[in-house]
């Protein structure tokens, strides 16, 4: 009822269930995520930038990001998933990102990667999970990284370059009411 009042589009629903870790073999959950993927494709086509966010920690952002990115990849779409929760990079743990692929570490160690147009940063930080799925993340928590500068100045260009290389870009964010990092970039996405 509240969704109708707020006029928020609903692409599908995932029932609240207890799962172990960030993966599931529960077929009804996977089918609901596929339904969300299909609705997004019907409405927006096959070129899409998605930000997964919520107000609080533990609501399933990373779980949904992981499953949704896998379903887009399994549908044959080149998919990039970005772990933007740089204070607690869970996606990087799920997909076993190697330390040398950590994009914040690369930015801190070589400023030219940003000033040269970001292509080299993308090349060095891309971790191929499988043929159609690549992860961009951080292996360790980023506390000394200038997060505000990253989200305001670097990320919009990075997102633009990634959206040219990949069909679908999915970003997993920190909880919006706990950490305000994502507010400057929300308008860069097709779907939030």
C-alpha positions as CSV (number, residue, x, y, z in Angstrom):
1,X,0.0,0.0,0.0
2,X,2.8,2.5,0.9
3,X,4.5,1.8,-2.4
4,X,1.4,2.9,-4.3
5,X,1.3,6.1,-2.2
6,X,5.0,6.9,-2.8
7,X,4.7,6.0,-6.5
8,X,7.9,3.8,-6.3
9,X,8.0,1.3,-9.2
10,X,8.3,-2.3,-8.1
11,X,10.2,-4.6,-10.4
12,X,9.7,-7.7,-8.3
13,X,9.9,-8.9,-4.7
14,X,12.2,-11.2,-2.9
15,X,10.7,-12.8,0.1
16,X,12.5,-12.3,3.4
17,X,14.2,-15.6,4.2
18,X,17.2,-16.7,6.3
19,X,20.2,-17.5,4.0
20,X,23.7,-18.5,4.9
21,X,26.3,-16.1,3.4
22,X,25.7,-14.2,0.2
23,X,24.6,-17.0,-2.0
24,X,21.6,-19.3,-2.2
25,X,20.5,-22.4,-4.0
26,X,16.8,-21.6,-3.2
27,X,15.2,-21.8,-6.6
28,X,12.3,-19.4,-5.7
29,X,14.7,-16.7,-4.7
30,X,16.8,-17.1,-7.9
31,X,13.6,-17.1,-10.0
32,X,12.4,-13.8,-8.3
33,X,15.8,-12.2,-9.1
34,X,15.5,-13.4,-12.7
35,X,12.1,-11.8,-12.8
36,X,13.6,-8.5,-11.6
37,X,16.3,-8.8,-14.2
38,X,13.7,-9.5,-16.9
39,X,11.5,-6.5,-15.9
40,X,14.5,-4.2,-15.9
41,X,15.5,-5.4,-19.4
42,X,11.9,-4.9,-20.6
43,X,11.7,-1.4,-19.3
44,X,15.3,-0.1,-19.8
45,X,16.8,-2.4,-22.4
46,X,20.2,-4.1,-22.3
47,X,22.3,-1.1,-21.5
48,X,21.7,-0.3,-17.8
49,X,23.4,1.2,-14.7
50,X,21.9,0.0,-11.4
51,X,22.7,1.1,-7.9
52,X,21.6,-1.3,-5.1
53,X,21.1,0.6,-1.9
54,X,19.0,0.7,1.3
55,X,18.9,2.7,4.5
56,X,20.4,0.3,6.9
57,X,23.0,-2.4,7.1
58,X,22.0,-6.0,6.8
59,X,19.0,-5.5,4.5
60,X,20.4,-7.6,1.6
61,X,22.1,-5.1,-0.7
62,X,25.2,-7.3,-1.3
63,X,23.1,-10.4,-1.5
64,X,20.9,-8.9,-4.2
65,X,23.9,-7.3,-6.0
66,X,25.6,-10.6,-6.2
67,X,22.6,-12.6,-7.4
68,X,21.4,-9.9,-9.9
69,X,24.9,-9.5,-11.4
70,X,25.1,-13.3,-11.9
71,X,21.7,-13.4,-13.6
72,X,22.5,-10.6,-16.0
73,X,25.8,-12.4,-16.8
74,X,24.1,-15.8,-17.3
75,X,21.7,-14.1,-19.7
76,X,24.7,-13.3,-21.9
77,X,25.1,-9.6,-21.0
78,X,28.6,-8.3,-20.2
79,X,28.1,-7.3,-16.6
80,X,30.3,-5.3,-14.2
81,X,29.7,-5.3,-10.5
82,X,31.3,-2.5,-8.4
83,X,31.8,-2.9,-4.7
84,X,31.2,0.7,-3.5
85,X,31.0,-0.3,0.1
86,X,34.7,0.6,0.5
87,X,34.5,0.5,4.3
88,X,33.3,-3.0,4.3
89,X,33.9,-4.6,0.9
90,X,31.8,-7.8,1.1
91,X,31.5,-8.4,-2.7
92,X,35.2,-8.5,-3.0
93,X,35.2,-11.3,-0.3
94,X,32.4,-13.2,-2.0
95,X,34.2,-13.3,-5.4
96,X,37.7,-13.6,-3.9
97,X,39.2,-10.5,-5.4
98,X,43.0,-10.6,-5.5
99,X,44.8,-7.7,-3.6
100,X,46.5,-6.5,-6.7
101,X,43.1,-5.8,-8.4
102,X,41.9,-3.4,-5.6
103,X,41.0,-0.2,-7.5
104,X,41.4,2.2,-4.4
105,X,44.9,0.8,-3.8
106,X,45.7,1.3,-7.5
107,X,44.4,4.9,-7.4
108,X,46.5,5.7,-4.3
109,X,49.6,4.2,-5.7
110,X,49.4,5.8,-9.2
111,X,47.7,9.1,-9.6
112,X,48.3,8.9,-13.4
113,X,45.7,6.1,-13.6
114,X,43.0,8.7,-13.0
115,X,44.5,11.6,-15.0
116,X,45.1,9.4,-18.0
117,X,41.4,8.8,-18.6
118,X,40.6,5.8,-16.4
119,X,41.0,3.1,-19.1
120,X,44.2,1.9,-17.6
121,X,42.6,1.8,-14.1
122,X,39.8,-0.3,-15.5
123,X,42.2,-2.6,-17.2
124,X,44.3,-3.1,-14.1
125,X,41.5,-3.5,-11.6
126,X,39.1,-5.7,-13.6
127,X,38.7,-9.1,-12.0
128,X,37.0,-11.6,-14.4
129,X,34.6,-13.7,-12.3
130,X,33.5,-15.6,-15.5
131,X,33.1,-14.8,-19.2
132,X,30.3,-12.3,-18.7
133,X,30.9,-11.0,-15.2
134,X,33.7,-8.7,-13.9
135,X,34.2,-7.3,-10.4
136,X,35.7,-4.0,-9.5
137,X,36.3,-3.7,-5.8
138,X,38.7,-3.5,-2.9
139,X,40.3,-6.3,-1.0
140,X,40.6,-4.5,2.3
141,X,38.7,-1.8,4.0
142,X,39.5,1.7,2.8
143,X,39.8,4.1,5.6
144,X,42.5,6.5,4.5
145,X,41.2,6.8,0.9
146,X,39.7,10.2,0.1
147,X,36.2,8.8,-0.3
148,X,34.5,12.1,-0.9
149,X,37.0,13.0,-3.7
150,X,36.5,9.5,-5.2
151,X,32.7,9.7,-5.2
152,X,32.5,13.3,-6.4
153,X,35.4,13.5,-8.9
154,X,36.5,10.0,-10.0
155,X,33.5,7.8,-9.8
156,X,31.3,9.5,-12.4
157,X,34.0,9.2,-15.1
158,X,34.7,5.6,-14.0
159,X,31.0,4.7,-14.3
160,X,30.8,6.3,-17.8
161,X,33.8,4.3,-19.0
162,X,32.5,1.1,-17.5
163,X,29.0,1.6,-19.1
164,X,30.7,1.9,-22.5
165,X,32.6,-1.4,-21.9
166,X,29.8,-3.4,-20.3
167,X,26.1,-3.9,-21.0
168,X,25.1,-3.8,-17.4
169,X,26.9,-2.1,-14.4
170,X,25.6,-2.9,-11.0
171,X,27.0,-1.0,-7.9
172,X,26.6,-2.3,-4.4
173,X,26.6,0.6,-2.0
174,X,27.0,1.2,1.7
175,X,23.9,1.8,3.8
176,X,22.6,5.2,2.9
177,X,21.5,6.4,6.3
178,X,24.8,5.2,8.0
179,X,27.2,6.4,5.3
180,X,26.4,9.3,2.9
181,X,29.1,8.4,0.3
182,X,26.6,7.5,-2.5
183,X,24.5,10.7,-2.4
184,X,26.6,12.6,-4.9
185,X,26.4,9.7,-7.5
186,X,22.8,8.6,-7.3
187,X,21.7,10.6,-10.3
188,X,24.4,8.8,-12.4
189,X,22.4,5.6,-12.4
190,X,19.3,4.5,-14.5
191,X,17.8,2.6,-11.6
192,X,18.3,2.9,-7.9
